[in-house]
Amino acid sequence: MTAPRRMGNENSETRHRLLDITQRLMLKEGYAAVGVRRVAREAGVAPALVLYYFRTLDDLFLAVLRRLADQEYEAQDRALDPSQPLRSLWELSSRPGAALITEFTALSNHRKAIRAELAAHSDRYRRAQIELVTRRFAEAGTGFPDVPPAAMVVFTTAVARIIGLEEQMGLTTGHEEARELVQRLLHLTEQPTEPGTGD
């Protein structure tokens, strides 16, 4: 029986550099440009060193995705205003910089491990968002009485992301009107509802 292959230290500067290079290549040229040899060449190391830190190319992609997910989760924690959670969620979801997530989404169509990891992290974010919005609506007596907070979270983030994706392609038709509608809805969710009126 052979011993498990030794792996590089997760906190090493070399490992972080390999992750940075992979992320840069994904953003600049797309995930298809990333390969063990290409990352090694960009880092000025032998391909065997990349495989010392990451057993497979999928492991390299997963490490980049996990690092990104941790950064995004921390950003969400900092950005979500408990007094206006849905509005701050809209603003967070509307910010530019979703290109790397777009690359991982495209990659997930071809790699099951990436798809599972991306879905798990996305579910983690969404559950935290729903929990915050639900709690805030209950405390403040706001929201729409007949619309579950989960539906509002999905609607808000989905519209923001679709607008972002379309604008990356150069499509802007209807975006101004959609943004105005979302702002009106956000305003309505921030108004206290009177018990028993359904308003």
C-alpha positions as CSV (number, residue, x, y, z in Angstrom):
1,M,0.0,0.0,0.0
2,T,1.4,3.4,-1.0
3,A,1.4,6.4,1.3
4,P,-0.7,9.4,0.3
5,R,1.2,11.8,-1.8
6,R,2.6,14.8,0.2
7,M,0.9,18.1,-0.7
8,G,2.3,21.7,-0.4
9,N,1.5,23.9,2.6
10,E,-1.8,25.8,2.1
11,N,-0.3,29.0,3.5
12,S,2.8,29.0,1.3
13,E,3.6,32.1,-0.9
14,T,4.1,29.8,-3.9
15,R,0.6,28.3,-3.5
16,H,-0.9,31.8,-3.2
17,R,1.0,32.9,-6.3
18,L,-0.3,29.9,-8.3
19,L,-3.9,30.8,-7.2
20,D,-3.3,34.5,-8.2
21,I,-2.0,33.5,-11.6
22,T,-4.9,31.1,-12.2
23,Q,-7.4,33.8,-11.2
24,R,-5.7,36.4,-13.5
25,L,-5.8,34.0,-16.4
26,M,-9.4,33.2,-15.9
27,L,-10.3,36.9,-15.8
28,K,-8.1,37.9,-18.8
29,E,-8.5,34.9,-21.1
30,G,-11.2,32.7,-19.7
31,Y,-11.0,29.4,-17.8
32,A,-10.0,27.5,-21.0
33,A,-6.7,29.3,-20.9
34,V,-5.8,27.7,-17.6
35,G,-3.7,24.5,-17.6
36,V,-1.0,23.1,-15.4
37,R,1.7,23.9,-17.9
38,R,0.4,27.4,-18.5
39,V,0.2,28.3,-14.8
40,A,3.7,26.8,-14.3
41,R,5.1,28.9,-17.1
42,E,3.5,32.1,-15.9
43,A,4.9,31.4,-12.4
44,G,8.3,30.4,-13.7
45,V,8.2,27.0,-12.0
46,A,8.1,23.4,-13.2
47,P,4.6,21.8,-13.8
48,A,5.5,19.3,-11.1
49,L,5.4,22.1,-8.6
50,V,1.9,23.0,-9.5
51,L,0.9,19.4,-9.1
52,Y,2.7,19.4,-5.7
53,Y,0.2,21.9,-4.5
54,F,-2.8,20.7,-6.4
55,R,-3.2,17.1,-7.4
56,T,-5.3,18.0,-10.5
57,L,-6.4,21.0,-12.5
58,D,-9.8,20.7,-10.9
59,D,-8.2,21.0,-7.5
60,L,-6.5,24.2,-8.6
61,F,-9.8,25.6,-9.8
62,L,-11.5,24.5,-6.6
63,A,-8.9,26.3,-4.5
64,V,-9.4,29.5,-6.4
65,L,-13.2,29.1,-6.1
66,R,-13.0,28.5,-2.3
67,R,-10.7,31.5,-1.8
68,L,-13.1,33.7,-3.9
69,A,-16.1,32.3,-1.9
70,D,-14.5,33.2,1.4
71,Q,-13.7,36.7,0.2
72,E,-17.3,37.2,-1.1
73,Y,-18.8,35.9,2.1
74,E,-16.7,38.4,4.1
75,A,-17.7,41.2,1.7
76,Q,-21.3,40.3,2.1
77,D,-21.0,40.4,5.9
78,R,-19.5,43.8,5.8
79,A,-21.8,45.2,3.1
80,L,-25.3,44.0,4.2
81,D,-26.8,46.8,6.3
82,P,-29.1,45.3,8.9
83,S,-31.4,48.3,8.7
84,Q,-32.0,48.0,4.9
85,P,-30.9,44.4,4.1
86,L,-32.7,44.1,0.8
87,R,-31.5,47.5,-0.5
88,S,-27.9,46.7,0.5
89,L,-28.2,43.2,-1.1
90,W,-29.3,44.9,-4.3
91,E,-26.3,47.2,-4.2
92,L,-23.9,44.4,-3.4
93,S,-25.3,42.3,-6.2
94,S,-25.2,45.2,-8.7
95,R,-21.5,46.0,-8.2
96,P,-19.2,45.2,-11.1
97,G,-16.7,42.4,-10.9
98,A,-18.8,39.3,-11.4
99,A,-16.6,38.2,-14.3
100,L,-14.8,35.5,-12.2
101,I,-18.1,34.1,-11.0
102,T,-19.3,34.0,-14.7
103,E,-16.2,32.0,-15.6
104,F,-16.8,29.5,-12.8
105,T,-20.4,29.2,-13.9
106,A,-19.3,28.4,-17.4
107,L,-16.7,26.0,-16.1
108,S,-19.3,24.3,-13.9
109,N,-21.1,23.2,-17.1
110,H,-18.2,20.9,-17.9
111,R,-17.0,19.9,-14.4
112,K,-19.2,18.3,-11.8
113,A,-16.9,19.1,-8.9
114,I,-16.9,22.8,-9.7
115,R,-20.7,22.8,-10.2
116,A,-21.2,21.1,-6.8
117,E,-18.8,23.5,-5.0
118,L,-20.3,26.6,-6.7
119,A,-23.8,25.5,-5.7
120,A,-22.8,24.8,-2.1
121,H,-21.2,28.3,-1.7
122,S,-24.1,30.0,-3.5
123,D,-26.6,28.2,-1.2
124,R,-24.6,29.3,1.9
125,Y,-24.8,33.0,0.8
126,R,-28.4,32.8,0.0
127,R,-29.4,31.2,3.3
128,A,-27.5,34.0,5.1
129,Q,-29.2,36.6,3.0
130,I,-32.7,35.2,3.6
131,E,-32.0,34.9,7.3
132,L,-31.0,38.5,7.6
133,V,-33.9,39.9,5.5
134,T,-36.4,37.7,7.3
135,R,-35.2,38.8,10.7
136,R,-35.1,42.5,9.7
137,F,-38.6,42.5,8.1
138,A,-40.0,40.8,11.3
139,E,-38.3,43.3,13.6
140,A,-39.2,46.4,11.6
141,G,-42.7,45.3,10.5
142,T,-41.7,45.9,6.9
143,G,-41.7,43.8,3.7
144,F,-44.7,42.5,1.8
145,P,-47.0,40.4,4.0
146,D,-47.8,38.0,1.2
147,V,-44.3,37.7,-0.3
148,P,-41.8,35.5,1.4
149,P,-38.5,37.2,2.1
150,A,-36.8,34.3,0.3
151,A,-38.6,35.2,-2.9
152,M,-37.6,38.9,-2.5
153,V,-33.9,37.9,-2.0
154,V,-34.0,35.7,-5.2
155,F,-35.7,38.4,-7.2
156,T,-33.4,41.2,-6.1
157,T,-30.1,39.3,-6.6
158,A,-31.3,37.7,-9.9
159,V,-32.3,41.0,-11.5
160,A,-29.0,42.6,-10.4
161,R,-27.0,39.8,-11.8
162,I,-28.9,39.6,-15.1
163,I,-28.4,43.3,-15.6
164,G,-24.7,43.0,-14.9
165,L,-24.3,40.0,-17.3
166,E,-26.2,41.8,-20.1
167,E,-24.2,45.0,-19.6
168,Q,-20.9,43.0,-20.0
169,M,-22.2,42.0,-23.4
170,G,-23.2,45.6,-24.3
171,L,-27.0,45.0,-23.9
172,T,-28.7,47.8,-21.9
173,T,-32.3,47.9,-23.3
174,G,-34.8,48.0,-20.5
175,H,-32.2,48.3,-17.7
176,E,-33.1,51.8,-16.6
177,E,-36.7,50.9,-16.3
178,A,-35.9,47.7,-14.4
179,R,-33.7,49.6,-12.0
180,E,-36.5,52.1,-11.4
181,L,-38.9,49.3,-10.7
182,V,-36.6,47.7,-8.3
183,Q,-36.0,51.0,-6.5
184,R,-39.8,51.4,-6.1
185,L,-40.2,47.9,-4.7
186,L,-37.3,48.4,-2.3
187,H,-38.9,51.6,-1.1
188,L,-42.2,49.8,-0.5
189,T,-40.5,47.0,1.4
190,E,-39.0,49.6,3.8
191,Q,-42.4,51.0,4.7
192,P,-44.1,49.6,7.9
193,T,-47.1,47.4,7.1
194,E,-50.2,47.8,9.2
195,P,-51.3,44.5,10.8
196,G,-54.4,43.1,9.1
197,T,-54.5,45.5,6.2
198,G,-52.4,43.5,3.8
199,D,-50.8,46.8,2.6
